[in-house]
Amino acid sequence: RQMKNHKWEVTPIQVGSIDLDRSEMTHFKGKGERITVPVWCAAATDGEHKVLIDTGIRDIEEYKKSEPGASRTASQEIHNALHSVLGWSAEDVDTVINTHLHCDHCGGNHMFKNAVFYIQETEWEEAFDPIVPEAPFYDRASFDKHAVSYFQWRFLRGDTLIYPGLSVITTPGHTRGHQSVLLDTADGVLCVAGDICNTAENINENLEPNIVVMVPETYESLEKIRRFALLILPGHDPNIKNGCNKFIRIF
């Protein structure tokens, strides 16, 4: 039986920046080198659905408590960035996938009133009961009942096909319930990685990303992505261009 062709167009959307020591992203490599990295979300469409993967930062001053080097312009607020890059309004988005619930990945959730939200059930539970090192990165106002109605959530337990050509895969390590998104594009399978892969160096040189709560699982998750995807949009890679659908090849 011939499969129906569902190809996705994916666009990176910058929703902020972080000034930091490069080694924070690359497991000590480049220590002492200051760099500014973007905060990426991704918009995807197959011509039928409008999907947003992660939603940026809710309150930049709140985020600075966990990431002092963080910044965001008004044009980088998710609703403004979506409109300027793609002409989408918040109301147009029918699906939001949160890779995880750290405050730079779900801060705009409250704006998407027409969307269904996908999250791993493990991540949801972790967000309300985080371990000590990661507690500052969970901003409950970004994902609690005031931000997203309970009936908008779809809680997942493992790898799941969401739409033809769009799946989520579990990639724990950065958080216990982290997930990444695989999309079938005209250039091959793309992984929107979230923070299991901050930069391409993490996956292509097998280096731990920033913040790891499960070490063996981190390396297993990187290998899982290498097994499935040809291309990657890391969570904070400075070599990606805002609004440009050119991604980084996985070696």
N, C-alpha and C positions, 0 to 999 in steps of 0.2 A: 504493500500500500504506500502510495506516495505521500510524504509529509507535506503539510501546508507550510509555506515559507513565511516565517515570522522573524523579520530582522528588526532590530532595535537601533534607533539613533540615540546616542548618549552624548550629553554635553556637560562638561565640568563647570561648576558654578562656585566662584570664590566668595566666601562669606566671612573672611577675616584673615589675620596674619598673626604669627607668633615669632618674636625675636628670641633666639635661644642659642645655647652652645650646640654645635652640630652633633657632638657625641651623645647628646640626650636622645637622638633619633636612631643612632647607628651603633649602639652597644660599645661605646668608648672610642670608636673610630672618629678621628678629626677633633680630638679634645683641644679646647682653646680657640677653636674657629667659630666666630659668631656668624650666624646666618638668620635670614628671615624666611620662614616657610608659610605657605598659604594654608588656610583651612578649607577643605574641599567638600562640597556636596555634589550630587550628580542628578541631572534631569534626564529622563528617558521616555521615549515614545515609540510605539509600533504603529502609529497612525490611528489607533483606537483609544489607548490608555495614555494618560499623563502621569508618570511615576516620578516621585522625588525620593532620592536615597540620601537620608540625613537632612537636617534642617537648620544647622548652624547654631548660633549663640543667642541665648535669650537676653542676658544682661551683661554687657562687656565688663562693667565694674565688678560684678560678682565673679565672672570668669577670671579676672586678674588676681583674685585671691588664690587660685590654684595655678595660674599661668601668668606671672607678673609681666611677661613680655608681650601679652596679647593686645591686639588692637583691631578696630573695625571702623570703617567709614560708613556713612549713611547709605551710600550706594551698595554696600556689601551686606546690608540687612536682607534676609532671604527673600522677602516679598519684592523688594526693590531690584535685587540682583536677577531674580527670575524674570521680571518684567523687562528689564533692560537688555538681557541676553536673548530671551526667547519670546518675549511678548506674552508670557503666561501670567495670569493672576493667581492668587492663592486659591480662589474658588475653582479654578480649572483643574487643580490637582486632585485626581481620584484615588491615588494610592501613595502612601508614605511607607518606606522601609527604613527603620532605624537599625544601623549596624550594631549599635549599642547605645546606652543611655548616658554616656558622659556628656557634660554640659555644652560642649562645642559640636555635638552631633544631633541633639534633639531640642535645642533651645527655641526653635521656631514652630514646634509641633502645634501650639495653640492656634496658629493662624489658618490651619488647613481643616476647616469645618466640614468639608465635603469628602474627606479622604478616609479610607480604611487604612489602619496602621498595622504593620507586621513587625513583631518582635519575638525573639526566643523567650519562652516562658522562664527559662533559667535566668536570663538577663533582667527581666521584669522583677523577679524575686530578689536578685542581687542588688538592684538599684535601691530597694527599700531596706536592705540589710547589708550594706557593703562592709568589706574588711577595712581595717584602719587606714592602710596606705592609700586606698582609692576613694575613701569617703568624700574628700574635698571635690572630687570630679563629678559627683552626682548631685545635681541641683534639682530637688524634687519639684520645684515650681515649673520645671520644663516638661514633666511627664505625669504629674499627679492628676487627680480627678477634675481639678479646675482647668487643667491644660487640655486634656483629651478625655472625652466621654468613654466610660468603660466599654460601651457598645461599639465604639470605633475600633477597638483593639482586636487583633487576631493573634492569639498566643500559639507559637509554633514549638514543636518538639522534634528538632532535627532538620535535616535537609528537606526542602519543600519546593515543589514547582508552584510558582505563583500564577504565571501566565505562560503560554507557549513561548519558548525562547527566553524566559526569565525565571531563574531559580535563586533561592538563598541556600547557602551551605554554612554549616557550623564551623567557625574558626576560633575556638577558644584560645586563651593565652593572655591577651591584653586585658580582657575581662573573662569571667567564667562563662558568660552567655553570649559572647561576641558572634556575629554572623557577617558574612560577606555576600555579595550579590554577583551572580553570573548572568551575562546577557549575550545573546547571539547577535552579533553585529555583522555588517558586510565585510569587515576586516578580520573576523574571527571571534572567538569567545573572549569577552572582556570580563575581568573581575574588578568590580568596585569594592576595594578591600576594606574600607574603614581603617581602623588603627592597628590591625594585626600586621599591617605593612604601612609604615609611615612614609617611607621613600623606597624607590626601586632598589636601593642598595640592600634593604632588608631581605627582599626575596631573591635577588640575583647574587648576593654574597652570603646569604644565610646568616644575617645579623639580627639580633633581637631588636624589636622596636622599643619605643618609649613606653614605660610602665608595663611590666609583665607580672601577672599574678600566678601564672602557671607556666613553668619553664618548659618541660617536655612537650606539653600541648602546643606551645607556641611554634616549635619546630615542626611538629606534625601538621599544624595548620598551614604553615608556609609550603610544606611539601604537597599538601592537598591542593592548594591553589596552583602550584606548578604542574600538577597532574592534569588539571582541567582547563586552564586558561592560557591563551597566547599573549594576551595584553592585560595591562593593569593600570588602574587609577588608584594609586596609594592615597592614604588619608591626608598627607601633608607634603607632597613632593613639589619642590619649586620649579621643576622642569616641565610641568604641565602648564598650558596656557588657558586662561579664563575664556570660556565660550568656544574653544577650539576642540574639535572631536578627533584629535591626534593623541594617542596614548602610548605608553611605554611597553616595549616588547619584553616578555619574560624569556630569559635565556634557557 
